[in-house]
Amino acid sequence: MDADYIVVGAGSAGCVVAARLSETGAKVVLLEAGPKDTNMWIHIPAGMLKLLYHPVVNWNYSSEPTDGSGGRRIHWPRGKTLGGSSSINGMLYVRGNPADFDGWAQMGCRGWSFDDVLPLFRKSETYKQADDPEYRGTGGPLKVEDYRTILPLTHRFIEAAQQAGFPFSKDLNGREQEGVGYSQMTRKGQWRGSTAQTFLKEAQSRPNLRVETEAVATKLLFDGKRCVGVAFRQRGRDIELKAGREVILSGGAINSPHLLQISGVGPAEHLQSIGVPVVHDLRGVGGNLQDHYVARVSHRVRGEISINKLARGFRLAREVARFYLMGNGALTFGVTTAQVFTRSRPELASPDLQLLFTPASYDAGRLGHLERENGMTVAVCPVRPDSRGTIMARSADPFEKAVITPNYLSDPADVQVLLAGTRFARDIFASPAISKYSAVETLPGPDVRTDEQLTQYFKDFGSTIYHPVGTCRMGEGPAAVVDSRLRVHGIAGLRVADASIMPTLTTGNTNAPTIMIGEKAAMMIKEDAAVQVS
C-alpha cells in the first residue's frame, strides 16, 4: 500500500490536497481517522446541532479551564469523518479580509498576499450568484450559495444594522467585506457541501487515489531527518505506509501538531518530559494557538417567527416536508444568516469585529440546544485576537488527547474589542427596524451594563465558535514550523497543509481559507515535483 504522497487527514484541506494531487497521476493515499460520511445528519444542513457531541464523527475535544473562560472547560468539536470539520460545521463561506493575507506576506510568508491567493479562492468555488468574475469563481468543485430561505427577522436585522450606521455589502466575499450583508454557505443543492462531497467526490473514481477510513495515524516514520512514511492503526491492525515523495499533514490545528510531537518533532524539552525521543527540536510546534471566542447578545422575540418555533411541533413537520419536496426551508439553514464586519476603533485599517446574527436563541447552559421561546442572537466575535495558547501532547500515547490551553482573553485588548462589539450589537437591536420585535434582552440582560459586569459575563458565558489555527505557524525564525511552501523546517519530505499553518487568524470563519490553503499546498507540491523531475 505504498504511495507517492500520503495525506494525513481528510478534512477541509486534506480532501483538497488529495484530490488535486491525484490529478497528476501520482499515487495518493488519504488517511482519515474517522468513518465514511454516511451519517444522515452530516448531509442535512440543520443537522449540525445533532453532531456537536456525536461520539463517532466528532473528536469531542475539551479545553483546559483558564481565567478567560471563568475556570470552565469548553467543548471543542472537530470533525472525525470524511470532510473533517467541513462535515459538521455551520457551513458559512467567509474568505476573510484582503488585509489578512497581505499581513501574512508582510510577516515574510512569500506568495501569500491577497493577490496571490485570490485566484485560488476563485479556482475552488462555483458561486452561481456571482456578478464580479474578478473576485468570484464559477467553475470550481465547491458549491457556494446564498441562503435559499430567509426569515423576516434576518431582513429586519440587515435594515437595523444600516440604521445603526453599518453600510450594506452586497457580497461579503467580494470587493468590500466591511459592512452588513447576508451569509453564504457551502452547499450542494439542499445538502451540505463538505470537501468530501465536492473535491473528494469528484476525485474518488481515479484509480491512483486510495482513501483509507478508520485509520488513526500513530507516528511519522523517519530516515534521519527525512519523513518517509506514516504508521497508523486501522480496525485493530497496525500498518506502516511508505511515501516515495512526500507526507502532507492535514489533521488540523489540534491533530497536526500532536502527531508531530508524538513523532519526535517539537519542543525538545517538552518531548523529553513525556518520554518521546527527539527527532528534531522545533520549538514552535503546538504554540501560537488562536481561536475565535465570542459573547452572545440575545433577545426574546415578539411578533415574528424564529428558528426556535420552527424546530418544534407542526412547524417542524412542515419544514421537513419543504426540505425533501422543495429543497428549501429551515433545514437548509446553517448557523448564521447575516453578518456585520466592522472596526472596534475608527483608526484601524480593517475590521477586527464580526457580528454574527442568527434568528434563534440558545440555552445558555447547553451547547447547541435551542430555547423553547422565540429568540434571536448576535454572537460578538473579535476576529483578530491577541491572546495566544498552546496544543501540547499529554504523553507519548497517540490515543491520548492533547492538552488544549487556549488562554482566552489573556490579552486585555481582546476584552476591549468584545466590549465595543457588544455596544454595537445593542445599538443594532435598539434600531427601529428590529427593536419593535424585541420583548427584552435575555443575554447579557438589561442589568449587565458596566464594563466590569460585561467582562465577567464574557468570562462566565463566552464560548468558542470553533476556529482554532496557528499551531504549526508558517514563516521564518525560531517560532515558525513551516516555511512559505509549507515544508516543515529541518525535515525533508514533510509538509503541513491545514489551518494550523496560519500565522494569524483570518477575519471571519476559517473553512474557506483552509480550503484555499489546501489548493495552494497542492499547487506548490506539483510545482516542486516538476522542478525535481527537470
N, C-alpha and C positions, 0 to 999 in steps of 0.2 A: 504494500500500500504506500510505497514511497511516492514523492511528488517533486515537481519543480518548486512550487510555492505551497506553503502551509499557512492558512489564515486561521487564527485562533479567535473565535467569537463571531457568531452570525447575527450581529446586531445592526444598528443603524449604519455604521461604517463598514463592518465586516462583509455584509452581503454585497455592498457596492464594490469593495475591493475584489472579492472573489469573482463576481460577475464580470467586471471589467478585465481582470487578468485572464479569465478564460476565453476572452475574445481573441487572444493571441495564438491559441492552440497549445499553450503551455499546460502541463498537468497541474491542476489546482485541487487541493483538498481543503475543505472548510469544516472546522471542528466547532460544534455547538454543544455546550454543557446540558442544555435542556432538551425537551422533546420537540417533535414537529408541532407546527402551529395549527393543530386541529381543534383546539378548544373553541366552541362556538362563540364564547364571549369575546374572544380576540377580534373577531371579524365584525361584530356589531358595534358601531362607534360608542354608543352609550353604555356598552357592556364593560367599559374600563373600570367602573366602580366595583364590578364583581372581581376584578383582578388585583386590587390593591394589596390584598393579603393572600392571594392564591398560593397554595402550598406547592404547586407543581411548576407553574410558568413564571414564578416570581422568586428572586433570591431572598426577599424579605430581610434586608439588612436593617441595622439599627445603629444610630449614632450614640456616642458616649454622652452622658449628661455634662453640660457645661453651663456656666453662668448665663451666657447669652440666650439659652433656651430654658432659663429658670430651673436648672438642675434636672430637666426632663430628658429622657431618651426620645429620639424622634425616629419614627419609622421611615426607612428608605427603600421603597420598592424599586427593583430593577428587573428588566425582562430576562427571563431564562427560558427561551424558546427561539425558534427561527424568527428573525426580525428583532430580537432583543427588546430593548425598551420601546422601539417603534411599534411593537405589537401590544403594548399595554399602556401607552402614553395618551395624552389628551388630544393628539393629532394636530396641534397647532403648527402651521408653517410660518416661521419667522426667521428670516435670514440674518437679521442683525443690522447694525448701522455701518455705513462705509467707514466711519472713523474707527470702528473696532479693528478692522483688518489693516487699515493704514497704520494704526498704532502697533500692531504686530510687526509690520515691516520696519517701523522706526525703532523697534526693540532689537532689530537685527535678524528677523525672520525673512530672509530673502525670498521673493517670489510669492509673498502672501498679502500684498496690498489689495485693496478692493478692486482695482483694475485687473489684477492678476486672477482673483477668484471669481469675479462676476461671470466670466464665460463658463465656469464650472457649475455655478448655480443654474445658469440657463440651460446647460447641457443636461442636467439631471431632470428637469421638470417639463411637464406638459400642463400649462395653465391656460385653459380654454378661454377665460375671460380677459386674456392679455390684450392690451392695446398699445403697448410700448415694447417693440421687439428688441430694443437696445438693452432693456432690463429684464424682460421676461422670456422664458423659453416655451416652445410649443411642440418639441419633438422628443422629450426625454421619457424615461420609464416611470418617473414619479408623478403621479396624478395629483395636481393641486387644484382645489375648488373653493369657491365661495360657499357659505352656508346655503343649503337648499331651502331650509325653513328658518325664518327669523321671527321670534316672538316680538310683539309690540313693545315690550319692555326694553328690548335692545335698541329699537329705533328711538325710544324716549331717552335712553342713555346717550346715544350719539348726539341728539339735539341738545340735551342738557350740558354735555361737555363743551359744545360750541358756545352755548350761553355763558359758560364759566370761563371762556376765553381761549379754549384749545381749538386750533384750526382743523378743518376736516381734511383728511388724507384719503384720496380715492383708493390708493394701493399702498399699504404699509410695507410692502416688499418692493416698491417701485422707487421712483426718484426721490420722494420725500417721505421719510419714516415718521418725522416728528408730527404730532397731532393726534386726532382721534379717528379711528377707522374700524371697519368690520373685519373680523378674523377670517383667515383662510385655513384650509385643512388639507392634510394628505389623505385623500380618499379615492377609492377605486369604485366608481358608481356609488351605490349607497353604503358600500362596505369600507372597512379600514384599508388604507393603502400603506401598509408597512413596507420596509425594504425587502422583506421576504416575499411579499405578494407582488412586488413590482420588479426590482432589479433581479432578485434571485429567481423568481418565477420565469422570467424571460431567458435566463441562462441555463436552467437546470436540464434542458434537453441536450446540452453539449456533452459529448462522451468524455471530454477531458476535465470535467468538473465533477468532483465527488463530494457529497455532503454527508457528514457523519454526525448524527444527533446522539444525545445522551453520552457525550464524550467529554469528560471533565479533564482539562489539561492539568497535569500534576507537576510537571517540571520541564524546563527548557533544557535541551541537550547541547553540550558544547564540546568542541575540539580546540583546546586552548582558549583563545579569545574570539572564536568564531562559533556562532549558533548554527548547529547542523540539523536540528530536528526538535520534536516535541514528544514527551511521554504523556499518555492520557489513560484514564480508566473509563471503560465503556461496558456497562452492564456486568460489572464484576470482574472484567478481564483487563489486565494491564498490557498496554500496547505502546511500542515505540515507532515513531514515524520519522523518516529522514527527508530533509528538504535539499534538493540539488542546487537551488538558487538562494531562496530567502524564506525566513519565517516572518510573518506580519502579525503583531498582536493587535487585536481589535476587541478586547474584552471590556473596554470602558474604564472610567476613572477609578473604579474600585479594583476590578479584576486584573487589569494590565499591570499596575504597579505591584499588586500582590503576587502575581506569577513571577515577575522579575525578581522580587525579593526572595521568595522561597527557592528560586533557582540560583541564587548567589549574586545577583546584580542589584546593588542598592547601597545604602549607607553601611559601611563595613562594621562600625561599632554596633549598630542595631542587629545586623545579621549574625554577628558572633554571639550577641546576647541571647538569641533564640536558637542557637545551635545550627546555623546554616553556614557551610563552608563558602568563603568569599571567592567568587569568580572574578568580579570586577567591582571596585569601590566607586559607586556613583551616588553621591550623597543626595541628589535631587529627587530620587525615586520615592514617591509617596508624599512629597512635600507640595507646597503651593496649592493645596486644595481650596477651591472656591465653590460656592453654591448660592442659589437664589433663595433667600429667606424672606418670607412675606408675612404681613399682618393684614387681617381682613376687616373691612368695614361693611357690615351687613344691616339691611333694613327689612322690616316687616312690610309686605306689600298689601295694598288695598286697591280694589277696582281694576286689577289686571290679573292675568294668569301667569304663574311662574312654573318652572320645571317641577317644583315641589308638588303641585297639584296634578300635573300631567303624569307623574310617576305612580299614581295610585288609582284604584277602582276602575270605573268605566272609561275614564280618560286614558288610562294606560292601555286598556284593551283596544281603544280606538287608535292609539299611536302605534301599537304593534301591527294592526291592520294596515295603516298608512305606510309603514316601513316595507312590509312584504308586498303590498299591492301596487304602491306608487313610488317607493324608493325615497320617501321624504318623511318629514315629521321629527318628533323629539328623539327617536332612536338614532337619527343621523347626527346628533349633536356631539361635539367634543366638549371641552371644559369651559371654553371662553368664547363668547360671541362678539365681543368688541374690545378694543384696547386703546389706551392713550399712551403715547411716548412723549415725555416732556423732561425739562431740566428742573432740578430742585432749586437751582440758583440761576438767574439770568446770565451771569457771566460765563457759564460753562459753554464749551464749544459744541457739545452734542448731548442728547438725552441721557440722563442717568436714572430715570424712573420709568417703570412700566406699570400702568394701572390696568388690571385685567377684570373685565366685567362679565358676570355670569347671572342670567335671570333665574337664580336659585340661591338657596341658603342651606348651610350645613350645620350639623350638630357640632358645637364647639369641642365636645369631648370625644367624638368618634370620627375618625378619619373617613371621609367619603360617604358618610351617612346623611342623607337629606333630612331636614326637619319636616315635620308634618305640615306646619303652617307655611303660607305663601311667603317667599322671601327673595331678596336679590343681594348680590355681593360684589364688592370690588376688592381684589387682592392687590395690595400695595407692595411693589417689588423694587428695591434698589438693584438695578441691573449691573452695576459695576462696583460690587462691594470691595472694600479694602481689607476685610477680615480674611485670614488665611488659616487653614487647618492641615491635617495630615491623614493619610491612609497608611497604616503600618501592620505588617504581618504579626499575628499574635504568637505564632510558633512556626516550626518547620513543617507542620502538618498541612498539606494542601487543602484539606477538607475543613479546617478550622477557619472561621470567618475573620477577616481583617478587623483591626480596631479603627473605627471611623471617628475622628475628632474634628468636627467642622469649625469649632470656635466662633460660632455665630455672634455677631455684634461685639466682637472683641475689640474692633476699632471703633472709637466713638463717632467717626464720620458716618458710619452706616446708620447709626441711630438718628442722626440729624437728617439724613435723606428719608428715612422712614417717617419722621415727624412731618417733613414737608409733603410727602406723598399722602399722608393721612389727611392733612389740611386740604389738599387738592380734591381728594375723594369726597370729603364732606362738602366742599364748595359745589361739586357737581350734583350731589344728592340734594343740595339746597336750591338748585336751579329750577325754575318753574316747570320745565318740560317733564321733570320726573318727581319733583317734590310732592305733587298732588297725589302720587301713587304710593307714597310712603306713610305708614302709620306711625312708625317710631324707629329710631336707630337701635338695633339689638346688640351690635358689637362695634366698637368697644362699649357703647352705651352712652347716653347723654350726660351721665355724671363723670365720665372719664374725659377731662378737658386739659389738665395741665401737662406740661412736658414730662414731669416726673410720673404722673399717673399713666400716661401713654407709654412711656418707656417700660414701665413694669408690665403693662398689658402686652407689649411686644415680646417680652421675655416669657411671660406665662402662657401666652396663647399663639405666638408666632409659629410658623411651620415652613417647611421647605416646599418648593414646587419642583423638586427632583431634577436639578440641573448641575450635578457635580462635574467639575472639569479640573484640569491643570496639573494632575499628579504625575505626569510624565512630560513636563514642560518643554516646549520647543524653544530653542535659542542656543546661545553660546555662553561660556562661562561655567563656573563650578556648580551652579544650581540647575543648569539645564540637563535634560535627559536625552533628548533627540536633537539633531541638527535640523536645518531648514528643509532637508529632504527626508526627514522623519527617521533617519538612521540613528540607532542607539549609539551614543558617544562611547567609543572604546571597544565596541563589539561589532564584528563583521557579520553580515548575513542576517541582521535583525532590525526590524523597524517596528514602530508603533503608529497605528492609524486609527484614532478614535478621539473622543472629547478630552481625553487625558492630556493631549499634546497642546491644548490651548494655553497660551501664556496668560491670558486674561479672559474672563467671561465675555460673551457677546451680549449685545443689547437686546435681550429677549430670550425666547425659548431656544433650546440648543439642538433640537433634532435636525433642522435644516443645515446649520453649519457643520454638524457632524457628518452628514451625508456628503457635503462638499469636501470635507477632509478625506473621506473615502475616495471620492473622484480624483482628487489631486494626488493622493498617495499612489493610486493605480497608474495615473499618468506618469509620475516620476519613476516608478518601478519599471514601466515599459521603456522610458527614455534611457534609464541607466543600463537596462539589459541590452538595448540596441547599441549603445556605446561599447559595451564589453564584447559584443559579437564582432563589431567592426574593428 
